[in-house]
């Protein structure tokens, strides 16, 4: 079987982009490099067997990134498996918003990422703010192991530490407050989880999806972050789900936070809010 055969005559029930991503992974090339390969390039028996296995997994609903074990986000590549939520393009709105409010990339910011998961947010911010220091916090030790692996892979492991903690409650005493606090917490209402696509509800961890009865439990926790944890001129930025912006703003404002900005994603859905104290 050739590359052409795989892409255009086999497994026609799989989306072309997905097939290209699977093929790129097996061949060890970037997905953009697949197009430059000769169409008559022959696949070995081992490569064909791997591709057939990958295609079978895709047809059962497993997402491509979980099959090949990596997902692109911002300007990095992140390892993923079923212990972490796969990075979403919508979350890049969170990164862009922080850049908007903190445009000086030379500042030695202290940054905290609560519910860090794969580490994609804090690691991306450390790429932007190249002298900053970061803390990634998660209740899942498995997620923290993946985040550590991603920090090494993306070259920021010497500027980030990781803590297993229920939000801030189990953190050790801080030497200085944070300049930026960021979080993309679980926000799916519990009763809606069964309605999610198979690629999400069966392959992303429940800890990263379940936001409680109304999807807002985590924001209630984050809004109670002690005053001394955020620097005087610091910002807190959170991501949330569709139509949750008013409720999230109410939760934070009830705890004395000031809403400074809210930003829509590429789908014109308000996705991110920025608060100060």
KAJO-V115997 format. One record per residue. RES is the residue in three letters. SS is DSSP state (~ for helix, > for strand, _ for the rest). PSI is psi as a letter, one per 20 degrees, with the letter a starting at -180 (* if undefined). D_CENTER is the distance of its C-alpha to the mean C-alpha in whole Angstrom. Layout:
# KAJO-V115997
res->{RES;RES}
ss->{SS;SS}
psi->{PSI;PSI}
d_center->{D_CENTER;D_CENTER}
This chain:
# KAJO-V115997
res->{UNK;UNK;UNK;UNK;UNK;UNK;UNK;UNK;UNK;UNK;UNK;UNK;UNK;UNK;UNK;UNK;UNK;UNK;UNK;UNK;UNK;UNK;UNK;UNK;UNK;UNK;UNK;UNK;UNK;UNK;UNK;UNK;UNK;UNK;UNK;UNK;UNK;UNK;UNK;UNK;UNK;UNK;UNK;UNK;UNK;UNK;UNK;UNK;UNK;UNK;UNK;UNK;UNK;UNK;UNK;UNK;UNK;UNK;UNK;UNK;UNK;UNK;UNK;UNK;UNK;UNK;UNK;UNK;UNK;UNK;UNK;UNK;UNK;UNK;UNK;UNK;UNK;UNK;UNK;UNK;UNK;UNK;UNK;UNK;UNK;UNK;UNK;UNK;UNK;UNK;UNK;UNK;UNK;UNK;UNK;UNK;UNK;UNK;UNK;UNK;UNK;UNK;UNK;UNK;UNK;UNK;UNK;UNK;UNK;UNK;UNK;UNK;UNK;UNK;UNK;UNK;UNK;UNK;UNK;UNK;UNK;UNK;UNK;UNK;UNK;UNK;UNK;UNK;UNK;UNK;UNK;UNK;UNK;UNK;UNK;UNK;UNK;UNK;UNK;UNK;UNK;UNK;UNK;UNK;UNK;UNK;UNK;UNK;UNK;UNK;UNK;UNK;UNK;UNK;UNK;UNK;UNK;UNK;UNK;UNK;UNK;UNK;UNK;UNK;UNK;UNK;UNK;UNK;UNK;UNK;UNK;UNK;UNK;UNK;UNK;UNK;UNK;UNK;UNK;UNK;UNK;UNK;UNK;UNK;UNK;UNK;UNK;UNK;UNK;UNK;UNK;UNK;UNK;UNK;UNK;UNK;UNK;UNK;UNK;UNK;UNK;UNK;UNK;UNK;UNK;UNK;UNK;UNK;UNK;UNK;UNK;UNK;UNK;UNK;UNK;UNK;UNK;UNK;UNK;UNK;UNK;UNK;UNK;UNK;UNK;UNK;UNK;UNK;UNK;UNK;UNK;UNK;UNK;UNK;UNK;UNK;UNK;UNK;UNK;UNK;UNK;UNK;UNK;UNK;UNK;UNK;UNK;UNK;UNK;UNK;UNK;UNK;UNK;UNK;UNK;UNK;UNK;UNK;UNK;UNK;UNK;UNK;UNK;UNK;UNK;UNK;UNK;UNK;UNK;UNK;UNK;UNK;UNK;UNK;UNK;UNK;UNK}
ss->{_;>;~;~;~;~;~;~;_;_;_;_;_;_;_;~;~;~;~;~;~;~;~;~;~;~;~;_;_;_;~;~;~;~;~;~;_;_;_;_;_;>;_;_;~;~;~;~;~;~;~;~;~;~;~;~;~;~;~;_;_;_;_;~;~;~;~;~;_;>;>;>;>;_;_;>;>;>;>;_;_;_;_;_;_;_;_;_;~;~;~;~;~;~;~;~;~;~;~;~;~;_;_;_;_;_;_;_;_;>;>;>;>;>;_;_;_;_;_;~;~;~;~;~;~;~;~;~;_;_;_;_;>;>;>;>;>;>;_;_;~;~;~;~;~;~;~;~;~;~;~;~;~;_;_;_;~;~;~;>;>;>;>;>;_;_;_;_;_;_;_;_;_;_;_;_;_;>;>;>;>;>;>;_;_;_;_;>;_;~;~;~;~;~;~;_;_;~;~;~;~;_;_;_;_;~;~;~;_;>;_;_;_;_;_;_;~;~;~;~;~;~;_;_;_;_;~;~;~;>;>;>;>;>;>;>;>;>;>;_;_;_;_;_;~;~;~;~;~;~;~;~;~;~;_;_;_;>;>;>;>;>;>;>;_;_;_;_;_;>;>;>;>;>;>;>;_}
psi->{p;r;g;g;g;g;h;i;i;q;l;i;j;p;q;g;g;g;h;h;g;g;g;g;g;h;i;k;r;q;h;h;i;h;h;i;q;p;h;j;p;q;p;r;h;g;g;g;g;g;g;g;g;g;h;g;g;h;h;i;i;p;q;g;h;h;g;i;j;q;p;q;p;d;k;r;p;p;p;q;a;i;i;q;p;p;p;q;h;h;i;h;h;g;g;h;g;g;g;g;i;m;i;o;i;i;q;m;q;p;p;p;o;p;l;h;c;i;j;h;g;h;g;h;h;h;h;g;n;i;j;r;q;q;p;p;p;q;i;o;h;g;g;h;g;h;g;g;g;h;g;g;h;j;k;j;h;i;j;p;r;p;p;o;q;n;c;i;h;j;q;r;p;q;h;q;r;q;h;p;p;q;p;n;r;p;j;p;p;h;i;i;h;i;i;q;q;h;h;g;h;i;i;q;q;h;h;i;g;o;j;a;g;j;j;j;g;h;h;h;g;h;i;j;p;q;h;i;h;p;r;g;k;r;q;p;p;q;q;r;r;p;j;i;g;g;g;g;g;g;g;g;h;h;j;j;q;p;o;h;q;p;p;q;a;i;j;k;p;o;h;q;q;p;q;r;*}
d_center->{36;35;32;33;34;31;29;32;34;32;30;30;28;25;23;24;21;20;23;23;19;21;24;22;21;24;26;24;23;21;20;22;25;26;28;30;31;35;35;37;35;36;33;35;35;32;30;31;31;27;26;28;26;23;25;26;22;21;24;23;20;18;15;15;12;13;17;17;14;12;9;10;8;10;13;11;11;9;11;10;12;13;12;8;6;6;3;6;8;9;7;9;11;10;11;14;15;15;17;19;20;20;22;23;21;24;24;23;21;20;16;15;11;12;10;8;7;6;7;5;6;9;10;10;12;14;15;16;18;20;22;20;19;16;15;12;14;13;16;15;16;15;11;13;15;12;10;14;14;12;13;16;15;14;17;16;17;20;19;16;17;16;17;18;18;19;17;20;23;23;22;25;27;25;27;26;24;21;21;17;15;12;10;8;10;11;14;15;19;20;23;20;18;21;21;18;18;18;15;13;16;17;14;11;13;15;14;10;12;16;16;20;23;22;18;19;19;16;17;21;20;18;21;23;22;25;27;27;23;23;25;28;26;22;20;17;15;13;11;13;14;17;20;19;19;23;23;20;22;25;23;23;26;28;27;28;25;26;24;23;21;19;18;17;15;17;18;20;18;18;14;14;17;18;21;23;26}
